[in-house]
């Protein structure tokens, strides 16, 4: 399941994943929120918070590192993945300076990193 958090505004989208992250979450929550929130021509900054109850990310979904940036309706300037170490291997597959992993204890630091000047 994916929830849009109240910290979302303008070009920053903050979402929380719990239990299982699926293609339906990608299409009906993530992409729809981008369409509602982002103004045309703007670049998006995303915080993906993987909470302690997340057990699975669908391997065939657009959440996979090789698909997320290609299949998103917006240009993602930066993405902070906030999670415990159990998701570090998945987060590291993004292999991009646009994506950074932060431990849960550094949630606010991740928000500040998202808001830094363009890379």
WONOR-V663029 format. One record per backbone hydrogen bond with DSSP energy under -0.5 kcal/mol. CO is the residue of the C=O (numbers start at 1). NH is the residue of the N-H. Records with the same first field share a line. If there is no record, write none. Layout:
CO = NH + NH
//
This chain:
1 = 18
3 = 5 + 16
5 = 8
9 = 12
11 = 13 + 45
12 = 9 + 14
13 = 15 + 47
14 = 5
15 = 49
16 = 3
17 = 51
18 = 20
19 = 55 + 56
20 = 22
21 = 58
22 = 26
23 = 27
24 = 28 + 29
25 = 29 + 30
26 = 31
27 = 32
29 = 33
30 = 34
31 = 35
32 = 36
33 = 37
34 = 38
39 = 42
44 = 77 + 78
45 = 13
46 = 48 + 80
47 = 15 + 49
48 = 50 + 82
49 = 17 + 51
51 = 54
56 = 21
58 = 61
61 = 64
64 = 67 + 68
65 = 69
67 = 71
68 = 72
74 = 76
75 = 44 + 77
78 = 46
79 = 81 + 100
80 = 48 + 82
81 = 83 + 102
82 = 50
84 = 87
85 = 88
87 = 91
88 = 92
89 = 93
90 = 93
91 = 94
92 = 95
96 = 99
98 = 79
100 = 81
102 = 83
103 = 106
104 = 107
106 = 110
107 = 111
108 = 112
109 = 113
110 = 114
111 = 115
113 = 116
//
